[in-house]
């Protein structure tokens, strides 16, 4: 067996230096004439250990993490030439447990089944991993569109883009429309942390998404397909276009696909400008038509009148990636995972104050605690967990006492958060929940298309109140005003952006109201995060009079003679924290 070296070249890996590692390995292979095959793959999921390099030899597979250019020569010499794996660098192996093997335990990979296991630019490798086997099964077994839709309904899969509407029912609505022209669209433009998942899927397994769209088009009798992808994902777009060209050449796209008479489909990539509101399907349709991305009234729903007023079905990247697996393996193989109303698996982008950030795919029903403290390894620097933001910028913050709820649509919604497209932002004790609400609202306010008055103006007023509170200028009645505005925005907004934009504020008010009250009435930030509400004080018994703090103070408000206790003049202090970070004797406290 010829040894293989596989380098993870997703966007995350490239940003961490994987492209340079790949080039270095390539150079040394040529110089030393090594009998080894060098290959690329996409995101492997363990993003916190990028760059990742996998070596496959006659004994098995070894995944190495944190590989830099200066480690490449040692890696090749010891493992490739002498057959001695470097155990200190191994993060996972099928021969023994690596240092980070727990990251993969508990995961069930369906949507991500091929990501990190193949060259995403090779259709031959994709076919070896059963790409296009599902549409081939449909053709060979003469499975009709209605039977395909029933399989999707029986699987229980719900849309992974946020709303969680049953995918099979959505397809049935479009199927029953008799218009001769229909469209199928893949929404790859979500702008929240979950979009990291969409991008990684497109980069890592574009053929799974294409096949899912082909099956969907067959089921609803669509004639054209569009992948709406934000232009900020150049690698995803590149690999999508490569995959589309390969699929056309192999006959998976075009006329009479797989010998199915009358079933013709082509798919093109439409680059979007990255507007968050275009995650909403009617705004996406407007953008594809060349108009400004703004939502439209429903009904009529896209299944009745969508792109160019023709019946249109829209699903997101993760939803389509699941479809070939369901068709090929059957509904029961899929719905054996999950809960009564939330079947299958869900991909999450773990980020924030967590030790092991990256992509994970877990069965529905697993607790949030097991994801964060099991797969994610817990909180950075072993600090105390405070909350997790679930559902992206318009999701909600879930506190510690709700960590054991199962991950499913109903349970998550009951907390005030949403499943969204899979963003999971972890926060620790140093996170100010008022400032966090302000941060997320600033994003949704900036992304508002402005069509609805309450969304356009209401979010701006809420942001002004939150900013004022974090600056120590909060006043009595601000909390009640925030709540009043939040509910009016939810009720009066046309699309999901406005309807969910107040979620971060409402959930932090619900679970962390004491922090709002401390900011407003005590003029203190319990998390010691909001600068305007901090006071720095020198501890007399600990101060040695070294003068470092006085020298480094940008406003010269620290006074005192050398070897004598110093003093901070509060009226001139700008709360920059320079003195606190410079003191070597823990002589400065913050309160």
C-alpha positions in Angstrom: 0.0 0.0 0.0 1.3 3.4 -0.9 1.4 5.8 2.0 -0.9 8.9 1.8 -0.5 12.4 3.3 -3.8 14.3 3.4 -3.9 17.9 4.2 -7.1 19.7 5.4 -7.5 22.6 3.0 -10.8 24.1 4.0 -11.0 27.8 4.5 -10.4 27.3 8.2 -7.2 25.3 7.6 -5.9 27.7 4.9 -6.4 30.6 7.3 -4.4 28.7 9.9 -1.5 28.1 7.4 -2.4 24.7 5.9 -1.7 25.8 2.3 1.9 26.6 3.4 2.1 23.2 5.1 0.9 21.5 1.9 3.5 23.3 -0.2 6.2 22.4 2.2 5.3 18.8 2.1 5.1 18.9 -1.7 8.6 20.3 -1.8 10.2 17.7 0.5 8.5 14.8 -1.3 10.1 16.0 -4.5 13.5 16.7 -3.0 13.7 13.3 -1.1 11.8 11.4 -3.8 9.4 9.9 -1.2 7.1 7.1 -2.2 4.0 8.8 -0.9 0.8 10.3 -2.4 -0.1 13.8 -1.3 -3.8 14.7 -1.4 -6.1 17.5 -0.2 -9.3 17.3 1.7 -11.6 19.9 3.3 -12.5 20.9 6.8 -12.1 17.9 9.1 -14.1 19.6 11.8 -11.4 19.9 14.5 -10.8 23.5 13.6 -9.1 24.4 16.9 -6.2 22.1 15.9 -5.7 23.4 12.4 -3.6 22.9 10.4 -4.5 19.2 10.3 -2.5 16.5 8.4 -3.6 12.9 8.1 -1.1 10.1 7.3 -2.4 6.8 6.2 0.0 3.8 6.0 -0.3 0.1 6.1 -1.1 0.1 9.7 -4.0 2.6 9.7 -4.7 6.3 9.9 -3.1 9.0 12.1 -4.4 12.5 12.4 -1.9 15.2 13.3 -2.8 18.6 14.7 -1.1 22.0 15.0 1.2 21.1 12.1 3.3 24.0 11.0 6.0 24.3 8.3 8.8 23.8 10.8 7.3 20.4 11.9 6.9 19.0 8.4 10.4 17.7 7.9 10.4 15.9 11.3 7.0 14.4 10.5 8.1 13.1 7.1 11.4 11.8 8.4 10.0 9.9 11.4 6.6 8.7 10.1 7.0 8.4 6.3 10.6 7.3 6.1 11.1 5.4 9.4 7.5 4.3 10.2 7.6 5.9 13.6 4.4 7.9 14.3 4.9 11.0 16.5 2.4 10.3 19.3 2.8 13.8 20.9 1.3 15.4 17.7 -1.5 12.8 17.1 -4.9 14.1 17.9 -6.8 11.1 16.6 -6.1 7.6 15.2 -8.1 4.5 14.4 -5.3 2.5 16.2 -5.4 4.2 19.5 -6.9 7.2 21.3 -5.2 10.4 20.4 -4.9 13.5 22.7 -8.2 14.9 21.4 -10.2 11.8 20.5 -13.2 12.7 22.6 -14.0 15.4 20.1 -15.2 12.8 17.7 -17.0 10.6 20.3 -20.7 11.0 20.4 -20.8 12.5 16.8 -23.0 10.9 14.2 -22.0 12.1 10.7 -24.7 12.1 8.1 -24.6 15.6 6.6 -20.8 15.7 7.2 -20.3 12.0 6.2 -17.8 12.8 3.5 -16.3 16.0 4.7 -12.6 15.5 5.5 -12.6 12.0 4.0 -12.2 12.8 0.3 -10.8 15.3 -2.2 -13.8 17.6 -2.8 -12.6 18.4 -6.3 -12.6 14.7 -7.3 -15.9 13.3 -8.5 -14.3 9.8 -8.7 -13.6 9.9 -4.9 -17.1 11.2 -4.3 -18.6 8.3 -6.3 -16.4 5.9 -4.3 -18.2 7.3 -1.2 -21.6 6.7 -2.9 -22.2 10.1 -4.4 -25.1 9.9 -6.9 -26.0 6.4 -5.8 -29.3 7.7 -4.5 -30.4 9.2 -7.8 -29.1 6.1 -9.5 -31.3 4.0 -7.2 -34.3 6.2 -8.1 -33.7 5.7 -11.8 -33.0 1.9 -11.7 -35.9 1.1 -9.4 -38.3 3.4 -11.2 -39.2 5.3 -7.9 -41.7 8.0 -8.6 -41.6 11.6 -7.3 -44.5 10.9 -4.9 -42.7 7.9 -3.4 -39.5 10.0 -3.0 -41.5 12.7 -1.2 -43.2 10.1 1.1 -39.7 8.8 2.0 -38.6 12.3 3.0 -41.8 12.8 5.0 -41.4 9.4 6.7 -37.8 10.3 7.7 -39.1 13.2 9.7 -36.4 15.6 8.5 -37.2 19.3 9.1 -35.5 22.2 7.3 -32.1 22.9 8.8 -32.1 26.6 7.8 -33.9 27.9 10.9 -37.7 27.5 10.8 -37.7 23.8 11.0 -40.6 23.2 8.6 -41.0 19.6 7.5 -39.0 19.2 4.3 -41.3 16.5 2.8 -44.4 18.6 3.2 -42.7 21.6 1.6 -41.8 19.4 -1.4 -45.3 18.0 -1.6 -46.8 21.6 -1.9 -44.5 22.3 -4.8 -45.0 18.9 -6.4 -48.8 19.4 -6.5 -48.5 22.7 -8.5 -49.0 21.8 -12.1 -47.0 24.7 -13.6 -44.6 23.5 -16.3 -41.8 25.7 -15.0 -40.5 25.2 -11.5 -37.4 26.2 -9.7 -35.4 24.6 -6.9 -33.0 26.8 -4.9 -30.3 26.0 -2.3 -29.9 28.8 0.2 -26.2 29.0 1.0 -26.2 32.6 2.2 -26.9 32.5 5.9 -24.7 35.1 7.6 -24.6 33.9 11.2 -22.0 31.5 12.8 -23.9 28.6 11.4 -22.9 29.8 7.9 -19.5 28.4 8.8 -21.2 25.0 8.6 -22.8 25.7 5.2 -19.5 27.0 3.8 -17.7 23.9 5.1 -20.2 21.5 3.6 -20.0 23.2 0.2 -16.2 23.2 0.4 -16.0 19.6 1.6 -18.8 17.7 -0.2 -20.4 19.8 -3.0 -21.6 16.6 -4.7 -23.9 15.7 -1.7 -25.6 19.1 -2.0 -25.9 18.8 -5.8 -27.4 15.3 -5.5 -29.8 16.5 -2.8 -31.0 19.3 -5.2 -31.3 16.8 -8.1 -33.5 14.5 -6.0 -35.5 17.5 -4.8 -35.9 18.7 -8.4 -37.1 15.2 -9.5 -39.6 15.1 -6.6 -41.2 18.5 -7.3 -40.6 18.3 -11.1 -38.4 21.3 -11.2 -36.7 22.4 -14.4 -33.9 24.7 -13.1 -31.7 24.8 -10.0 -29.9 27.7 -8.4 -27.4 27.8 -5.5 -27.5 31.2 -3.9 -24.1 31.6 -2.2 -22.5 34.6 -0.7 -19.5 35.9 -2.7 -17.4 36.0 0.5 -17.1 32.2 0.1 -14.7 32.0 -2.9 -13.4 28.5 -2.1 -17.0 27.1 -1.8 -18.0 28.8 -5.1 -14.9 27.4 -6.8 -15.5 23.9 -5.7 -19.2 24.1 -6.5 -18.5 25.2 -10.0 -16.0 22.3 -10.4 -18.5 19.8 -9.1 -21.3 21.2 -11.3 -19.1 20.8 -14.4 -18.1 17.3 -13.4 -21.8 16.4 -12.8 -22.7 17.7 -16.2 -20.0 15.7 -17.9 -21.0 12.5 -16.1 -24.7 12.9 -17.0 -26.0 13.7 -13.5 -27.1 17.1 -14.8 -28.6 17.8 -18.2 -31.3 16.1 -20.3 -33.0 12.8 -19.3 -30.8 12.5 -16.2 -29.8 8.9 -15.5 -32.1 7.7 -18.3 -35.2 9.2 -16.6 -37.2 10.3 -19.6 -38.3 13.9 -19.4 -36.3 14.7 -16.3 -33.9 17.5 -17.2 -32.1 19.9 -14.9 -29.2 22.2 -14.8 -27.8 24.1 -11.7 -26.0 27.4 -11.6 -24.4 29.3 -8.8 -25.7 32.8 -8.1 -23.4 34.9 -6.0 -25.1 37.0 -3.3 -23.8 40.2 -1.7 -23.8 38.7 1.8 -27.0 40.3 3.1 -28.2 38.5 6.2 -31.8 39.3 5.3 -31.4 37.2 2.1 -31.4 34.1 4.4 -35.2 34.7 4.3 -36.5 32.9 1.2 -38.6 35.7 -0.3 -35.8 38.2 0.1 -33.4 35.7 -1.5 -35.8 35.3 -4.5 -35.9 39.1 -4.9 -32.1 39.2 -5.0 -31.9 36.4 -7.6 -34.4 38.4 -9.7 -32.0 41.4 -9.6 -34.0 43.4 -7.1 -32.9 44.6 -3.7 -33.1 41.8 -1.1 -36.3 42.6 0.7 -39.0 40.1 2.0 -42.4 39.9 0.4 -45.8 39.2 1.9 -46.9 35.6 2.2 -49.2 34.2 1.0 -48.6 33.5 -1.8 -45.8 31.2 -0.6 -42.9 30.3 -2.9 -44.3 26.8 -3.6 -47.2 28.6 -5.3 -45.5 31.8 -6.6 -41.7 32.2 -6.1 -38.9 33.0 -8.5 -40.3 34.8 -11.5 -43.8 34.0 -10.1 -43.2 30.3 -10.7 -43.5 27.5 -8.1 -40.2 27.4 -6.2 -38.8 25.2 -3.4 -36.0 26.5 -1.2 -34.0 24.5 1.3 -30.6 25.2 2.8 -27.2 23.4 2.4 -27.5 21.0 5.3 -31.0 19.9 4.4 -30.0 19.0 0.9 -26.8 17.2 2.1 -29.0 14.9 4.1 -31.4 13.9 1.3 -29.1 11.4 -0.6 -28.4 9.5 2.6 -32.2 9.2 3.4 -33.1 8.0 -0.1 -30.2 5.5 -0.3 -30.6 4.1 3.2 -34.3 4.6 3.9 -36.4 6.7 6.2 -35.8 4.4 9.2 -32.0 4.6 9.0 -32.4 8.4 9.4 -35.2 8.7 11.9 -33.7 6.2 14.3 -31.7 9.3 15.5 -33.4 12.1 17.3 -36.6 12.7 19.3 -40.3 12.3 18.5 -40.6 15.6 16.7 -37.0 16.3 15.7 -35.4 13.5 13.7 -31.9 12.9 12.5 -28.8 14.8 13.3 -27.8 18.5 13.5 -24.5 20.2 12.6 -23.3 22.9 15.0 -20.5 25.4 14.7 -19.0 25.6 18.1 -17.4 28.9 18.9 -16.8 31.4 21.6 -15.2 30.7 25.0 -14.8 27.0 24.4 -11.7 24.8 24.3 -12.5 22.8 21.2 -14.1 25.0 18.6 -15.1 23.6 15.2 -17.8 21.6 13.5 -19.7 18.8 15.2 -22.7 16.7 14.1 -24.7 15.1 16.8 -28.0 13.3 17.1 -31.1 15.4 17.9 -31.9 14.9 21.5 -28.4 15.1 22.9 -28.2 17.7 25.7 -26.5 21.0 25.2 -24.2 20.2 28.1 -22.9 17.1 26.4 -22.0 19.1 23.3 -20.2 21.9 25.2 -18.5 19.9 27.9 -18.2 16.6 26.1 -17.3 17.3 22.5 -16.3 20.9 23.1 -14.1 20.1 26.1 -15.6 22.8 28.3 -14.8 26.4 28.9 -11.5 28.0 28.0 -9.1 28.4 30.9 -11.6 26.4 33.0 -13.6 29.4 33.8 -17.3 29.2 34.8 -19.9 28.7 32.1 -22.4 31.4 31.9 -24.6 31.1 28.8 -24.7 29.8 25.2 -26.2 31.7 22.3 -28.1 29.3 20.1 -29.5 30.1 16.7 -27.2 32.8 15.4 -27.4 36.6 15.9 -31.2 36.4 16.2 -31.1 33.4 18.5 -31.4 33.5 22.3 -29.1 33.0 25.2 -29.6 29.9 27.3 -28.3 29.9 30.9 -26.5 27.2 32.9 -29.6 25.8 34.6 -31.0 24.8 31.2 -27.9 23.1 29.9 -29.5 19.6 30.2 -32.4 20.3 27.8 -32.3 18.1 24.7 -31.3 19.6 21.4 -34.6 19.6 19.4 -36.8 22.2 17.9 -39.4 22.3 20.5 -37.1 22.2 23.6 -34.8 24.9 22.2 -37.8 27.1 21.2 -39.2 26.8 24.7 -36.2 28.6 26.1 -36.6 31.6 23.9 -33.8 30.6 21.6 -34.1 29.0 18.2 -32.3 26.2 16.4 -31.3 28.5 13.6 -28.7 27.2 11.1 -26.5 25.8 13.9 -24.5 28.6 15.5 -23.5 27.8 19.1 -21.6 30.6 20.8 -20.4 29.8 24.3 -19.9 32.5 26.9 -18.1 32.4 30.3 -18.2 34.4 33.5 -16.4 37.3 32.0 -19.2 37.9 29.4 -21.5 40.8 30.1 -24.9 39.7 29.0 -26.2 43.3 28.5 -23.2 44.0 26.2 -23.7 40.6 24.4 -27.4 41.5 23.7 -26.2 44.9 22.4 -23.6 43.2 20.2 -26.1 40.8 18.5 -28.7 43.5 18.1 -26.2 45.8 16.5 -25.7 43.1 13.8 -29.4 42.5 13.1 -30.1 46.2 13.2 -27.4 46.9 10.6 -28.7 44.0 8.4 -32.3 45.1 8.5 -33.5 45.9 5.0 -35.6 48.7 6.3 -38.9 47.7 4.8 -40.8 47.3 8.1 -41.0 50.4 10.3 -40.7 48.5 13.6 -37.7 46.5 12.4 -36.0 49.6 10.9 -36.7 52.1 13.7 -37.5 49.8 16.6 -34.2 47.9 16.5 -32.4 51.2 16.3 -34.1 52.5 19.4 -33.4 49.3 21.2 -29.7 49.5 20.3 -29.5 53.1 21.5 -31.0 52.0 24.9 -28.6 49.1 25.2 -25.6 51.2 24.3 -26.7 53.8 26.9 -27.0 51.2 29.6 -23.5 49.7 28.9 -22.1 53.3 29.0 -23.4 53.8 32.5 -26.3 56.1 31.4 -29.2 53.7 31.9 -32.2 55.0 33.6 -35.4 53.8 35.3 -37.9 52.5 32.8 -35.3 51.3 30.2 -36.0 47.6 30.9 -39.7 48.0 30.4 -39.2 50.1 27.3 -36.9 47.4 25.8 -39.5 44.7 26.5 -42.3 46.8 25.0 -40.3 47.5 21.8 -39.1 43.9 21.5 -42.6 42.4 21.5 -43.9 45.1 19.0 -41.0 44.3 16.7 -41.7 40.6 16.8 -45.4 41.1 16.1 -45.2 43.7 13.4 -42.2 42.6 11.3 -42.7 40.9 8.0 -39.9 38.4 7.9 -37.9 36.2 10.2 -35.1 38.7 10.7 -37.4 41.2 12.4 -39.4 38.6 14.2 -36.4 37.1 15.8 -34.1 40.1 16.2 -35.2 40.9 19.8 -34.5 37.3 21.0 -31.1 38.1 22.4 -32.5 41.0 24.4 -35.6 39.1 25.6 -33.7 36.0 26.7 -31.0 38.0 28.5 -33.8 40.0 30.2 -35.5 36.8 31.2 -32.4 34.9 32.6 -30.0 37.7 33.5 -32.3 40.6 34.5 -30.1 41.2 37.5 -27.3 42.3 35.2 -29.5 44.9 33.6 -30.5 46.2 37.0 -26.9 46.4 38.2 -26.0 48.4 35.1 -28.9 50.8 35.5 -29.3 51.3 39.2 -25.9 50.4 40.7 -23.8 51.6 37.8 -21.8 48.4 37.9 -21.1 45.7 35.4 -21.1 42.4 37.3 -18.9 40.8 34.6 -16.4 43.6 34.8 -16.6 44.1 31.1 -18.2 47.5 30.4 -15.4 50.0 30.7 -17.6 53.0 31.7 -18.8 51.1 34.7 -15.5 49.9 36.1 -13.4 51.4 38.9 -9.7 50.7 39.2 -8.2 51.0 42.7 -4.7 50.4 44.0 -4.5 48.0 47.0 -2.3 49.9 49.5 -1.0 46.7 51.3 0.1 45.2 48.0 1.6 48.2 46.2 5.5 48.3 46.2 5.8 51.7 44.6 7.5 50.3 41.6 6.0 53.2 39.4 5.3 50.9 36.4 1.6 51.7 36.5 2.2 55.4 36.7 4.7 55.4 33.8 2.3 53.4 31.6 -0.9 55.3 32.5 -1.9 57.2 29.3 -3.7 60.0 31.2 -1.1 60.3 34.0 -3.8 59.9 36.7 -1.7 57.6 38.9 0.4 59.5 41.4 2.9 58.6 44.0 6.6 58.6 44.8 8.9 55.7 44.1 8.7 53.0 46.7 5.6 54.6 48.2 2.0 53.6 47.8 0.4 55.0 44.6 -3.1 56.4 44.2 -5.5 56.6 41.1 -7.3 59.9 40.6 -10.7 58.6 39.6 -11.8 61.8 37.8 -9.1 61.4 35.2 -9.2 57.6 34.8 -10.5 56.4 31.4 -10.7 52.7 32.5 -8.3 51.5 29.9 -7.0 48.7 32.1 -3.3 49.4 31.3 -2.4 49.6 35.0 -4.1 46.4 35.8 -2.4 44.5 33.0 1.1 45.9 33.8 1.1 45.4 37.6 3.3 42.5 38.6 2.2 42.4 42.3 -1.6 42.0 41.9 -1.9 45.4 43.6 -4.8 46.7 41.5 -8.4 45.6 41.8 -11.4 46.2 39.6 -14.9 46.7 41.0 
